[in-house]
Amino acid sequence: MKRTDFYFDLPEELIAQRPSAVRGQDRLMLLGRNSGAVAHHKMDDLPGLIDDGALMVFNNSRVRRARLFGVKETTGREVEFMFLNQAAFGEGCVWNTMVKNAKKQKAGMRYQFPDGSVGVILDDPQNAGTEFRLLKFDFAITEGWFEKNGHIPLPPYIKREDEASDGERYQNVYADQTGSAACPTAGLHFTEEMLGRLSQKGVERVFVTLHVGLGTFLPVREDQIEDHKMHEEIFTIEADAANKINQAKKDGRPILAVGTTSVRTLESAANEALTDQNADGLIRPGTRGTSIFMYPGYKFKVVDQMFTNFHTPESTLIMLVSAFAGRENILAAYNEAVRERYRFFSYGDCMLIK
C-alpha cells in the first residue's frame, strides 16, 4: 500500500494547540468498526457506550521532561535534543537521542546543559545519515536531572513552547511509570471522576506499560508503507494484568484498549505467544521490546475495541486504526470530523471504535 493512501486534508486551525479548558470536556465520536456508522457524543457519555463485561487496558507510562537544549561548545549555539532511552553502548552513561540539525552534530562534539553538565556525541556508524545520535555523560542521569534541565516534549505540530500547565495536562492522571518521550494521549481524556464512574458501572481495568519513543511517532518516509521500519519500544505486562486479560479472552468479554500504545502492547504480546513453543496464545508477563507495525491486512488477536485520538495524515497511527476499522471507514470518519470541526491530535477530541 502507498503512504498517500492514508492522506486526508486537515485545516490547520483544527489542530489543537491547547487542551480543553477542563480535562475530560472533549467531544467523542463513536465509530462502528464494521459498519462505519458514526455518532457524535461527549466524553461524559463514555460509560453508557461501553459494553457490559468489557476489560479496559490503559498504558500507565509517564512522560519525562525529555526535550533538552544543550549549548555546543565550539559555536555557543543552542541545539535541541530529544532523549529517548538509555543505550547499552560501552562504558559510561549513554543515551539515544534525536537531534535537530543532526547533520551538523558530529562525533566528539560537546554540549553543555543548563546545570553545567556536559554530553559528548559518540561515533556510531548505525546512526550515520539519520537524526539519531548517542550522547555520553560522565555521570548517571536521573529523573531528577530531567526535571531540573528538561522541558515537556510537546509534539512539533503544537506551535508554542511548553508552559507550566503542560506539566500536568500532558500527563495521564493514572501515569506512574516514567519513561516516555511523548504522552500516550488517548488517556488525557480520563479524569479520576470518570475512572470512578467506570468502576461504579463494573468496568474492569488493568494497566500495561509501553514507553513511547520514535517507534510510535517517527514519520513514514517510504512510498510503500511495507518498507517502513519501526523503531523498538519497551513494554511491560505484569502478572496480574496478564491473568486478567487472558481470563477476559477465555470468557469472551471484549478487550477495550485505550490508545494505540496499549494496542501495540497487547498485540505484540499475543504474537509472541503464538510463536512460542507452547503456542497457546496466552499473554505472558514480563518486559520485552517491540517494533510491531500494524496496517491494513493485519489480523487482531486480542483487541476487540479501541479508544483513541484522531491521528496525523500518513502516520503509522492512522495506518493502525485503519487496520482495525478499515481504511475507508477511518477516512470517512475523519472527513466527517473535519466537517463537524472536531479538534485533532494530542490535545484534541477522541474516538471510540467498537
NUPA-77900 format. One record per residue (C-alpha): chain; x, y, z. Coordinates in steps of 0.1 Angstrom, whole numbers. Layout:
<node fifi="A" x="X" y="Y" z="Z"/>
...
This chain:
<node fifi="A" x="0" y="0" z="0"/>
<node fifi="A" x="11" y="36" z="-6"/>
<node fifi="A" x="17" y="61" z="21"/>
<node fifi="A" x="-6" y="86" z="2"/>
<node fifi="A" x="-35" y="61" z="7"/>
<node fifi="A" x="-37" y="74" z="42"/>
<node fifi="A" x="-37" y="111" z="35"/>
<node fifi="A" x="-66" y="134" z="44"/>
<node fifi="A" x="-70" y="172" z="42"/>
<node fifi="A" x="-69" y="188" z="76"/>
<node fifi="A" x="-73" y="226" z="81"/>
<node fifi="A" x="-45" y="238" z="103"/>
<node fifi="A" x="-70" y="256" z="127"/>
<node fifi="A" x="-84" y="222" z="137"/>
<node fifi="A" x="-50" y="211" z="152"/>
<node fifi="A" x="-55" y="216" z="189"/>
<node fifi="A" x="-28" y="238" z="203"/>
<node fifi="A" x="-40" y="236" z="239"/>
<node fifi="A" x="-61" y="211" z="259"/>
<node fifi="A" x="-97" y="217" z="267"/>
<node fifi="A" x="-103" y="242" z="295"/>
<node fifi="A" x="-112" y="214" z="318"/>
<node fifi="A" x="-98" y="178" z="315"/>
<node fifi="A" x="-124" y="154" z="301"/>
<node fifi="A" x="-146" y="181" z="284"/>
<node fifi="A" x="-140" y="168" z="249"/>
<node fifi="A" x="-161" y="156" z="221"/>
<node fifi="A" x="-162" y="119" z="214"/>
<node fifi="A" x="-170" y="102" z="180"/>
<node fifi="A" x="-184" y="67" z="181"/>
<node fifi="A" x="-174" y="47" z="150"/>
<node fifi="A" x="-188" y="13" z="141"/>
<node fifi="A" x="-158" y="-10" z="134"/>
<node fifi="A" x="-176" y="-30" z="108"/>
<node fifi="A" x="-204" y="-7" z="96"/>
<node fifi="A" x="-185" y="26" z="95"/>
<node fifi="A" x="-215" y="43" z="112"/>
<node fifi="A" x="-207" y="75" z="130"/>
<node fifi="A" x="-224" y="90" z="160"/>
<node fifi="A" x="-214" y="122" z="179"/>
<node fifi="A" x="-211" y="122" z="217"/>
<node fifi="A" x="-193" y="139" z="245"/>
<node fifi="A" x="-166" y="123" z="267"/>
<node fifi="A" x="-191" y="124" z="295"/>
<node fifi="A" x="-212" y="98" z="277"/>
<node fifi="A" x="-185" y="72" z="277"/>
<node fifi="A" x="-197" y="49" z="305"/>
<node fifi="A" x="-230" y="44" z="287"/>
<node fifi="A" x="-212" y="35" z="255"/>
<node fifi="A" x="-191" y="7" z="270"/>
<node fifi="A" x="-203" y="-29" z="268"/>
<node fifi="A" x="-210" y="-48" z="300"/>
<node fifi="A" x="-181" y="-70" z="309"/>
<node fifi="A" x="-156" y="-51" z="289"/>
<node fifi="A" x="-120" y="-51" z="302"/>
<node fifi="A" x="-103" y="-17" z="296"/>
<node fifi="A" x="-65" y="-17" z="291"/>
<node fifi="A" x="-46" y="15" z="299"/>
<node fifi="A" x="-9" y="24" z="293"/>
<node fifi="A" x="4" y="39" z="326"/>
<node fifi="A" x="37" y="53" z="312"/>
<node fifi="A" x="46" y="87" z="324"/>
<node fifi="A" x="62" y="114" z="302"/>
<node fifi="A" x="97" y="125" z="312"/>
<node fifi="A" x="109" y="160" z="306"/>
<node fifi="A" x="129" y="146" z="276"/>
<node fifi="A" x="133" y="177" z="255"/>
<node fifi="A" x="166" y="195" z="264"/>
<node fifi="A" x="187" y="222" z="250"/>
<node fifi="A" x="225" y="219" z="250"/>
<node fifi="A" x="249" y="247" z="240"/>
<node fifi="A" x="275" y="235" z="215"/>
<node fifi="A" x="309" y="244" z="230"/>
<node fifi="A" x="325" y="252" z="196"/>
<node fifi="A" x="299" y="277" z="185"/>
<node fifi="A" x="279" y="287" z="215"/>
<node fifi="A" x="247" y="278" z="197"/>
<node fifi="A" x="218" y="261" z="213"/>
<node fifi="A" x="210" y="226" z="200"/>
<node fifi="A" x="177" y="207" z="207"/>
<node fifi="A" x="179" y="171" z="219"/>
<node fifi="A" x="151" y="146" z="225"/>
<node fifi="A" x="162" y="119" z="250"/>
<node fifi="A" x="147" y="86" z="240"/>
<node fifi="A" x="162" y="59" z="262"/>
<node fifi="A" x="194" y="48" z="278"/>
<node fifi="A" x="217" y="28" z="255"/>
<node fifi="A" x="239" y="-2" z="262"/>
<node fifi="A" x="269" y="12" z="245"/>
<node fifi="A" x="304" y="8" z="260"/>
<node fifi="A" x="312" y="24" z="293"/>
<node fifi="A" x="295" y="54" z="310"/>
<node fifi="A" x="260" y="68" z="308"/>
<node fifi="A" x="249" y="68" z="271"/>
<node fifi="A" x="215" y="79" z="258"/>
<node fifi="A" x="198" y="75" z="224"/>
<node fifi="A" x="187" y="110" z="214"/>
<node fifi="A" x="171" y="126" z="184"/>
<node fifi="A" x="188" y="159" z="174"/>
<node fifi="A" x="177" y="189" z="154"/>
<node fifi="A" x="201" y="198" z="126"/>
<node fifi="A" x="216" y="163" z="130"/>
<node fifi="A" x="240" y="167" z="100"/>
<node fifi="A" x="259" y="194" z="119"/>
<node fifi="A" x="262" y="174" z="151"/>
<node fifi="A" x="292" y="151" z="148"/>
<node fifi="A" x="311" y="126" z="169"/>
<node fifi="A" x="333" y="143" z="195"/>
<node fifi="A" x="312" y="175" z="198"/>
<node fifi="A" x="304" y="186" z="233"/>
<node fifi="A" x="272" y="202" z="246"/>
<node fifi="A" x="267" y="220" z="279"/>
<node fifi="A" x="232" y="216" z="295"/>
<node fifi="A" x="216" y="242" z="318"/>
<node fifi="A" x="231" y="228" z="351"/>
<node fifi="A" x="266" y="228" z="336"/>
<node fifi="A" x="268" y="191" z="328"/>
<node fifi="A" x="284" y="181" z="295"/>
<node fifi="A" x="274" y="155" z="270"/>
<node fifi="A" x="296" y="143" z="241"/>
<node fifi="A" x="284" y="127" z="209"/>
<node fifi="A" x="299" y="93" z="203"/>
<node fifi="A" x="309" y="78" z="170"/>
<node fifi="A" x="282" y="53" z="159"/>
<node fifi="A" x="281" y="42" z="123"/>
<node fifi="A" x="245" y="29" z="127"/>
<node fifi="A" x="233" y="65" z="132"/>
<node fifi="A" x="250" y="79" z="101"/>
<node fifi="A" x="226" y="98" z="79"/>
<node fifi="A" x="198" y="98" z="105"/>
<node fifi="A" x="186" y="122" z="131"/>
<node fifi="A" x="197" y="100" z="159"/>
<node fifi="A" x="229" y="105" z="180"/>
<node fifi="A" x="244" y="87" z="210"/>
<node fifi="A" x="252" y="112" z="238"/>
<node fifi="A" x="276" y="102" z="266"/>
<node fifi="A" x="278" y="117" z="301"/>
<node fifi="A" x="304" y="110" z="328"/>
<node fifi="A" x="277" y="106" z="355"/>
<node fifi="A" x="244" y="86" z="358"/>
<node fifi="A" x="215" y="107" z="346"/>
<node fifi="A" x="185" y="105" z="369"/>
<node fifi="A" x="148" y="116" z="366"/>
<node fifi="A" x="158" y="145" z="388"/>
<node fifi="A" x="182" y="156" z="362"/>
<node fifi="A" x="155" y="157" z="336"/>
<node fifi="A" x="131" y="175" z="359"/>
<node fifi="A" x="158" y="202" z="365"/>
<node fifi="A" x="170" y="206" z="329"/>
<node fifi="A" x="143" y="194" z="306"/>
<node fifi="A" x="110" y="205" z="290"/>
<node fifi="A" x="78" y="187" z="284"/>
<node fifi="A" x="82" y="172" z="249"/>
<node fifi="A" x="51" y="187" z="231"/>
<node fifi="A" x="47" y="174" z="196"/>
<node fifi="A" x="60" y="195" z="167"/>
<node fifi="A" x="25" y="203" z="154"/>
<node fifi="A" x="18" y="223" z="187"/>
<node fifi="A" x="33" y="256" z="176"/>
<node fifi="A" x="42" y="270" z="210"/>
<node fifi="A" x="67" y="264" z="238"/>
<node fifi="A" x="57" y="242" z="267"/>
<node fifi="A" x="42" y="260" z="297"/>
<node fifi="A" x="39" y="252" z="334"/>
<node fifi="A" x="3" y="239" z="328"/>
<node fifi="A" x="16" y="213" z="303"/>
<node fifi="A" x="34" y="196" z="332"/>
<node fifi="A" x="1" y="184" z="344"/>
<node fifi="A" x="-22" y="184" z="313"/>
<node fifi="A" x="3" y="164" z="291"/>
<node fifi="A" x="3" y="136" z="317"/>
<node fifi="A" x="-24" y="110" z="322"/>
<node fifi="A" x="-39" y="111" z="357"/>
<node fifi="A" x="-30" y="74" z="363"/>
<node fifi="A" x="5" y="76" z="348"/>
<node fifi="A" x="31" y="64" z="373"/>
<node fifi="A" x="59" y="47" z="353"/>
<node fifi="A" x="83" y="73" z="339"/>
<node fifi="A" x="100" y="67" z="306"/>
<node fifi="A" x="81" y="81" z="276"/>
<node fifi="A" x="93" y="107" z="252"/>
<node fifi="A" x="57" y="115" z="243"/>
<node fifi="A" x="24" y="111" z="261"/>
<node fifi="A" x="1" y="82" z="253"/>
<node fifi="A" x="-25" y="108" z="246"/>
<node fifi="A" x="-57" y="88" z="244"/>
<node fifi="A" x="-56" y="87" z="282"/>
<node fifi="A" x="-56" y="125" z="285"/>
<node fifi="A" x="-94" y="125" z="283"/>
<node fifi="A" x="-98" y="104" z="316"/>
<node fifi="A" x="-103" y="121" z="349"/>
<node fifi="A" x="-104" y="105" z="384"/>
<node fifi="A" x="-141" y="111" z="383"/>
<node fifi="A" x="-145" y="93" z="350"/>
<node fifi="A" x="-125" y="63" z="362"/>
<node fifi="A" x="-147" y="62" z="393"/>
<node fifi="A" x="-179" y="62" z="371"/>
<node fifi="A" x="-165" y="34" z="351"/>
<node fifi="A" x="-157" y="14" z="382"/>
<node fifi="A" x="-192" y="20" z="395"/>
<node fifi="A" x="-206" y="5" z="363"/>
<node fifi="A" x="-185" y="-26" z="369"/>
<node fifi="A" x="-160" y="-19" z="341"/>
<node fifi="A" x="-128" y="-38" z="350"/>
<node fifi="A" x="-94" y="-21" z="341"/>
<node fifi="A" x="-58" y="-31" z="340"/>
<node fifi="A" x="-26" y="-13" z="333"/>
<node fifi="A" x="3" y="-21" z="310"/>
<node fifi="A" x="34" y="0" z="303"/>
<node fifi="A" x="48" y="9" z="269"/>
<node fifi="A" x="73" y="37" z="270"/>
<node fifi="A" x="66" y="58" z="239"/>
<node fifi="A" x="95" y="66" z="217"/>
<node fifi="A" x="102" y="71" z="180"/>
<node fifi="A" x="86" y="37" z="171"/>
<node fifi="A" x="52" y="54" z="176"/>
<node fifi="A" x="59" y="88" z="161"/>
<node fifi="A" x="86" y="87" z="136"/>
<node fifi="A" x="71" y="96" z="102"/>
<node fifi="A" x="67" y="72" z="74"/>
<node fifi="A" x="90" y="83" z="46"/>
<node fifi="A" x="88" y="54" z="22"/>
<node fifi="A" x="63" y="55" z="-6"/>
<node fifi="A" x="54" y="19" z="0"/>
<node fifi="A" x="44" y="15" z="37"/>
<node fifi="A" x="55" y="-21" z="38"/>
<node fifi="A" x="91" y="-7" z="35"/>
<node fifi="A" x="88" y="13" z="67"/>
<node fifi="A" x="108" y="0" z="97"/>
<node fifi="A" x="96" y="7" z="132"/>
<node fifi="A" x="120" y="16" z="160"/>
<node fifi="A" x="119" y="-6" z="190"/>
<node fifi="A" x="100" y="4" z="221"/>
<node fifi="A" x="99" y="-14" z="255"/>
<node fifi="A" x="67" y="-27" z="271"/>
<node fifi="A" x="59" y="-44" z="304"/>
<node fifi="A" x="29" y="-65" z="313"/>
<node fifi="A" x="27" y="-75" z="350"/>
<node fifi="A" x="14" y="-110" z="360"/>
<node fifi="A" x="-19" y="-97" z="374"/>
<node fifi="A" x="-27" y="-78" z="342"/>
<node fifi="A" x="-18" y="-108" z="320"/>
<node fifi="A" x="-40" y="-131" z="340"/>
<node fifi="A" x="-70" y="-107" z="338"/>
<node fifi="A" x="-65" y="-102" z="300"/>
<node fifi="A" x="-63" y="-139" z="294"/>
<node fifi="A" x="-93" y="-146" z="316"/>
<node fifi="A" x="-114" y="-120" z="297"/>
<node fifi="A" x="-105" y="-136" z="264"/>
<node fifi="A" x="-114" y="-170" z="277"/>
<node fifi="A" x="-147" y="-156" z="289"/>
<node fifi="A" x="-155" y="-140" z="256"/>
<node fifi="A" x="-155" y="-105" z="271"/>
<node fifi="A" x="-145" y="-76" z="249"/>
<node fifi="A" x="-110" y="-61" z="254"/>
<node fifi="A" x="-111" y="-23" z="250"/>
<node fifi="A" x="-76" y="-9" z="245"/>
<node fifi="A" x="-72" y="28" z="255"/>
<node fifi="A" x="-47" y="42" z="230"/>
<node fifi="A" x="-26" y="28" z="202"/>
<node fifi="A" x="3" y="21" z="225"/>
<node fifi="A" x="-20" y="-3" z="245"/>
<node fifi="A" x="-30" y="-19" z="213"/>
<node fifi="A" x="6" y="-24" z="202"/>
<node fifi="A" x="15" y="-38" z="236"/>
<node fifi="A" x="-13" y="-64" z="236"/>
<node fifi="A" x="-9" y="-74" z="200"/>
<node fifi="A" x="29" y="-77" z="204"/>
<node fifi="A" x="24" y="-100" z="234"/>
<node fifi="A" x="-2" y="-121" z="216"/>
<node fifi="A" x="21" y="-125" z="185"/>
<node fifi="A" x="49" y="-135" z="208"/>
<node fifi="A" x="27" y="-161" z="225"/>
<node fifi="A" x="16" y="-176" z="192"/>
<node fifi="A" x="52" y="-181" z="180"/>
<node fifi="A" x="62" y="-195" z="214"/>
<node fifi="A" x="69" y="-233" z="215"/>
<node fifi="A" x="37" y="-237" z="236"/>
<node fifi="A" x="17" y="-218" z="211"/>
<node fifi="A" x="-13" y="-215" z="234"/>
<node fifi="A" x="-20" y="-178" z="226"/>
<node fifi="A" x="-18" y="-167" z="263"/>
<node fifi="A" x="-2" y="-134" z="271"/>
<node fifi="A" x="28" y="-138" z="293"/>
<node fifi="A" x="40" y="-113" z="319"/>
<node fifi="A" x="74" y="-96" z="315"/>
<node fifi="A" x="94" y="-68" z="299"/>
<node fifi="A" x="103" y="-70" z="262"/>
<node fifi="A" x="109" y="-49" z="231"/>
<node fifi="A" x="85" y="-45" z="202"/>
<node fifi="A" x="88" y="-30" z="167"/>
<node fifi="A" x="53" y="-41" z="156"/>
<node fifi="A" x="38" y="-22" z="127"/>
<node fifi="A" x="1" y="-27" z="120"/>
<node fifi="A" x="-15" y="-16" z="87"/>
<node fifi="A" x="-45" y="-30" z="67"/>
<node fifi="A" x="-43" y="-67" z="64"/>
<node fifi="A" x="-31" y="-72" z="100"/>
<node fifi="A" x="-54" y="-97" z="119"/>
<node fifi="A" x="-60" y="-86" z="155"/>
<node fifi="A" x="-57" y="-113" z="181"/>
<node fifi="A" x="-65" y="-96" z="214"/>
<node fifi="A" x="-81" y="-61" z="209"/>
<node fifi="A" x="-118" y="-60" z="202"/>
<node fifi="A" x="-125" y="-23" z="207"/>
<node fifi="A" x="-103" y="8" z="208"/>
<node fifi="A" x="-104" y="43" z="224"/>
<node fifi="A" x="-81" y="67" z="206"/>
<node fifi="A" x="-74" y="102" z="194"/>
<node fifi="A" x="-75" y="115" z="158"/>
<node fifi="A" x="-42" y="109" z="142"/>
<node fifi="A" x="-19" y="127" z="117"/>
<node fifi="A" x="-22" y="120" z="79"/>
<node fifi="A" x="1" y="93" z="66"/>
<node fifi="A" x="13" y="83" z="101"/>
<node fifi="A" x="18" y="48" z="114"/>
<node fifi="A" x="-11" y="56" z="139"/>
<node fifi="A" x="-37" y="62" z="112"/>
<node fifi="A" x="-25" y="31" z="95"/>
<node fifi="A" x="-30" y="12" z="127"/>
<node fifi="A" x="-66" y="24" z="132"/>
<node fifi="A" x="-72" y="17" z="95"/>
<node fifi="A" x="-61" y="-19" z="101"/>
<node fifi="A" x="-86" y="-21" z="129"/>
<node fifi="A" x="-117" y="-5" z="114"/>
<node fifi="A" x="-109" y="-4" z="76"/>
<node fifi="A" x="-92" y="24" z="57"/>
<node fifi="A" x="-124" y="36" z="40"/>
<node fifi="A" x="-143" y="37" z="74"/>
<node fifi="A" x="-115" y="57" z="91"/>
<node fifi="A" x="-110" y="82" z="63"/>
<node fifi="A" x="-148" y="87" z="60"/>
<node fifi="A" x="-150" y="93" z="98"/>
<node fifi="A" x="-120" y="117" z="97"/>
<node fifi="A" x="-136" y="137" z="69"/>
<node fifi="A" x="-168" y="138" z="90"/>
<node fifi="A" x="-148" y="150" z="120"/>
<node fifi="A" x="-133" y="178" z="98"/>
<node fifi="A" x="-168" y="189" z="87"/>
<node fifi="A" x="-180" y="188" z="123"/>
<node fifi="A" x="-150" y="208" z="135"/>
<node fifi="A" x="-135" y="183" z="158"/>
<node fifi="A" x="-102" y="191" z="174"/>
<node fifi="A" x="-73" y="169" z="162"/>
<node fifi="A" x="-42" y="152" z="176"/>
<node fifi="A" x="-27" y="151" z="211"/>
<node fifi="A" x="-48" y="178" z="228"/>
<node fifi="A" x="-78" y="172" z="206"/>
<node fifi="A" x="-110" y="151" z="207"/>
<node fifi="A" x="-114" y="114" z="208"/>
<node fifi="A" x="-130" y="83" z="191"/>
<node fifi="A" x="-144" y="51" z="204"/>
<node fifi="A" x="-143" y="22" z="178"/>
<node fifi="A" x="-165" y="-8" z="185"/>
